[in-house]
């Protein structure tokens, strides 16, 4: 993997998952589409995805900082 790929993927993914988890935007969109029954299980999917994307971002930042220190 290239140097900044983890940061390029992790940052936008973290933002998207954070918006979906901590605001009712996704629930409103699903309700408008008539799929509000799916909203009950969203936390079981979105919170692990948020954790994974934040982990990718932190690993990428750590590697970038370590490479810059050399």
N, C-alpha and C positions, 0 to 999 in steps of 0.2 A: 504494500500500500504506500502511496506517496505520502509525503510529510503532512500536508494540510488536509488530506481527505477526511480524516476523523473530525477535524474542526468544521470543514465545509458541510459534512453530513450531520454531525451532532448538534450544531447550533440551531439550524432551522428546524430540525426535528424536535429539539427541546422546546422551542418556542411554540410550535404547532401543538404538541401534546400538552404543554402547560395551559394554553388557551382552551383546549378541549376539556381538560380536567378541572380547571378552576373557574371557569365561567360557564354559564348555561347556554353558550352559543350553539354547541353541538346538539343539545337537547332541543332547542328551538328549531334548528334545521330539521332534525328528525321528526319532530312533531308536525312541522309544516308539510313534510313529505308523507305523513301518515305512518311513520315507522317508529312512533314513540315507545312501543313495547320493547324495542331494542335498547332503550336508554337505561333499563334496569341493570344490565350486565356490562355497561361501559367501563366502570371502575376496574373491573377484573382484567380488562384489556389495556386501557389507557395508562393506568398507573405503572405497570411493569414496563410499558414502552417508554414512558417518561424517564423511568429510572435507567433503562438501557441507553437512551439517547444522552442523558446527562453523564453517564459513565463514559461513553464514547468521547464526549466533549472534553471531559476532564483528563482522560488519557491523552488525547491529542494535544491539549494545552501543556500537559506535563512533558511530553516528548519534545514539543517545540521549545519549551523553556530549557530543557536539558541539552538540546542540540545547540541552542544559542550560548549556553554557558561554556561550551568546549572551545 
